[in-house]
């Protein structure tokens, strides 16, 4: 089975921070991810029934929508799901060929498709459903954090972020070094109380989710004073009007 690189203090941990409070479920991240990666590092990404209602085929990023809460506290929550680039990923240690591996220099989990035999053990081991099997090539594929983009020096530096981050219209996706407590993403996680997904499993996902914030309830203002009772209205005309309007 495949071993993990030695964990070193202060090591770079590249990952995503996803704001569930501002994500609108528009699918722009999934679409741009597909567009970039279908001709990039893990190309091609096949489709199955591309014009059907379901997102069949290979998608590195999928967005699920749920109804959460009840009554006035109810809301729709859009939940983007992709590889979390865990610190101790089961998908790597279960791989019999070394095709699935974790990079020591930045913590990104990748798949070497030349070594993958399509046994799909990694998909069974991943509790987050982040692995995508390419039926055409018979190999496993997954989110790469657009490794062919974030280190591409021909792209302007401010654009060297994953395709999903660059296209998000709601600014709900953030990218950076979560191993650096002084990075912008680490400070954002600390400020908003970002959480890891299913920490009880012990795989230590690097990606973080910012929980939805409770919507402030509108101020009703001071209570309105009750109007006079019908018996307290002395003007006959006003008493008649009040009677008609009270029907």
C-alpha positions in Angstrom: 0.0 0.0 0.0 1.1 3.6 -0.5 2.7 5.6 2.3 2.2 9.2 3.1 5.0 11.9 3.2 6.4 12.8 6.6 4.3 15.6 8.2 6.6 18.5 8.9 5.7 21.5 11.2 4.8 24.6 9.1 4.4 22.6 5.9 2.4 24.2 3.1 -1.2 23.0 3.0 -3.0 24.3 -0.1 -6.7 24.1 0.0 -10.1 25.7 -0.4 -12.3 27.6 2.0 -16.0 27.5 0.9 -18.5 30.0 2.3 -21.9 28.2 2.7 -23.4 31.5 3.6 -22.8 33.2 0.3 -22.8 30.2 -2.1 -25.9 30.6 -4.4 -25.7 27.2 -6.0 -25.2 28.7 -9.5 -22.9 25.8 -10.6 -20.4 28.2 -12.1 -17.6 26.5 -10.1 -18.6 23.1 -11.4 -18.9 24.3 -15.0 -15.5 26.2 -15.1 -13.8 23.3 -13.3 -15.1 21.0 -16.1 -14.0 23.4 -18.8 -10.5 23.8 -17.5 -9.7 20.2 -16.5 -11.2 18.6 -19.6 -8.2 19.9 -21.5 -5.8 20.1 -18.6 -3.8 17.9 -16.2 -6.4 15.1 -15.9 -7.9 15.4 -19.3 -10.2 14.4 -20.7 -13.3 14.4 -18.4 -16.0 12.4 -20.2 -19.7 13.1 -20.0 -22.6 10.7 -19.9 -25.8 12.0 -21.3 -24.5 15.6 -21.2 -28.0 17.2 -21.8 -29.8 15.1 -19.1 -30.9 16.4 -15.8 -28.2 14.6 -13.9 -24.4 15.5 -13.8 -23.3 12.1 -15.2 -19.7 11.4 -16.1 -16.6 12.8 -14.4 -17.0 16.0 -12.4 -14.3 17.1 -9.9 -16.8 19.5 -8.3 -20.4 18.9 -7.6 -22.9 21.2 -5.9 -25.7 19.7 -3.8 -28.7 21.8 -2.4 -30.5 21.1 0.8 -33.4 22.6 2.8 -32.2 23.3 6.3 -34.1 24.5 9.4 -37.8 25.1 9.8 -40.1 28.1 9.7 -38.4 31.5 9.8 -35.1 29.8 10.4 -35.4 27.7 7.3 -33.1 28.3 4.3 -31.7 26.6 1.2 -28.0 25.6 1.7 -25.9 24.9 -1.3 -23.0 22.5 -0.6 -20.1 22.3 -3.1 -18.3 18.9 -2.8 -14.8 18.0 -4.1 -11.6 16.5 -2.8 -10.6 17.9 0.6 -6.9 17.0 0.2 -6.8 15.4 3.7 -3.6 15.3 5.7 -4.0 11.6 6.3 -6.1 10.5 3.2 -7.4 6.9 3.3 -7.5 7.0 -0.5 -3.7 7.2 -0.6 -2.8 4.5 2.0 -5.3 2.0 0.4 -3.8 2.3 -3.1 -2.0 -0.9 -4.1 0.1 0.7 -6.9 1.1 4.1 -5.6 -1.0 5.8 -8.2 -2.8 7.8 -5.5 -0.3 10.0 -3.7 0.0 13.1 -1.5 2.6 15.7 -2.4 5.0 16.7 0.4 5.6 20.2 -1.0 2.1 21.5 -0.9 -0.2 18.8 0.4 -2.2 18.3 -2.8 -3.5 14.7 -3.3 -3.2 13.5 -6.9 -3.6 10.4 -9.1 -1.0 9.2 -11.5 -3.2 7.7 -14.1 -0.3 5.8 -15.7 0.0 3.7 -12.5 -3.8 3.4 -11.8 -5.3 0.0 -12.5 -8.9 1.1 -11.9 -9.4 -1.1 -8.9 -11.5 1.7 -7.3 -10.3 0.9 -3.8 -9.6 4.6 -3.2 -13.3 5.4 -4.0 -14.4 2.9 -1.5 -12.0 4.3 1.1 -12.9 8.0 0.6 -15.8 8.9 2.9 -16.5 12.1 1.1 -17.3 10.7 -2.3 -14.6 12.8 -3.9 -13.3 10.2 -6.4 -14.6 10.0 -10.0 -14.1 6.9 -12.1 -13.4 7.5 -15.8 -15.1 4.6 -17.6 -13.5 5.5 -20.9 -9.9 5.2 -19.6 -10.6 2.8 -16.8 -8.8 5.0 -14.2 -9.7 7.1 -11.2 -9.6 10.9 -11.4 -10.2 13.7 -8.9 -9.8 17.4 -8.1 -6.2 18.6 -8.5 -6.7 22.1 -7.2 -5.8 22.9 -10.8 -2.2 22.1 -10.2 -1.4 23.0 -13.8 -2.9 26.4 -13.3 -1.8 27.6 -9.8 1.9 27.1 -10.7 1.6 28.3 -14.3 3.9 31.4 -14.6 2.3 32.3 -18.0 -0.8 33.2 -16.1 -1.0 36.6 -14.2 -0.2 36.0 -10.6 -3.5 37.1 -9.3 -5.2 34.6 -11.6 -3.2 31.6 -10.4 -6.0 30.1 -8.4 -8.2 27.0 -9.1 -10.7 27.5 -11.9 -13.6 27.2 -9.5 -12.3 30.0 -7.4 -11.6 32.3 -10.3 -15.2 32.0 -11.6 -17.3 32.2 -8.5 -19.6 35.3 -8.8 -20.5 35.3 -5.1 -16.9 35.2 -3.9 -17.9 32.1 -1.9 -14.7 30.2 -2.7 -11.2 31.1 -1.4 -7.8 29.5 -2.0 -4.6 29.6 -0.1 -2.2 28.0 2.4 -4.1 26.7 5.3 -0.9 25.6 6.9 0.1 29.2 7.4 -1.9 30.8 10.3 -1.2 34.2 8.9 -2.6 33.6 5.5 -5.8 35.2 4.4 -7.7 31.9 4.2 -6.5 30.9 7.7 -7.6 34.2 9.2 -11.0 33.9 7.4 -11.5 30.5 8.9 -10.6 31.8 12.4 -12.9 34.8 12.0 -15.9 32.9 10.7 -15.5 29.7 12.7 -14.7 27.5 9.7 -15.1 23.8 10.2 -13.7 20.6 8.6 -16.0 18.0 7.2 -16.6 15.0 9.5 -13.6 15.5 11.8 -14.6 12.4 13.8 -13.2 10.2 11.0 -9.6 11.4 11.7 -8.6 12.0 8.1 -7.9 15.7 8.8 -9.4 17.4 5.7 -7.5 20.6 4.7 -10.4 22.3 3.1 -12.7 24.2 5.4 -16.4 25.2 5.2 -17.7 28.5 6.6 -21.1 27.8 8.2 -24.3 29.7 7.1 -25.0 32.7 9.3 -28.3 33.2 10.9 -30.3 35.9 9.1 -31.1 38.9 11.4 -34.8 39.2 12.1 -36.3 42.5 11.1 -36.9 45.0 13.9 -40.6 45.2 14.5 -40.1 48.5 16.4 -42.1 49.6 19.4 -45.5 48.1 19.9 -48.3 50.1 18.3 -50.9 51.6 20.6 -54.3 50.1 20.3 -57.0 52.3 18.8 -60.1 53.4 20.7 -63.0 51.0 21.4 -66.2 51.5 19.4 -68.0 52.6 22.5 -65.3 55.3 23.0 -66.0 56.9 19.6 -68.4 59.8 20.3 -68.7 61.2 16.7 -71.7 59.4 15.0 -70.1 59.5 11.6 -66.9 58.0 12.8 -68.8 55.3 14.7 -70.6 54.4 11.4 -67.3 54.3 9.5 -65.7 52.1 12.1 -68.6 49.7 12.0 -68.5 49.4 8.2 -64.7 48.9 8.2 -64.9 46.3 11.0 -67.2 44.0 9.1 
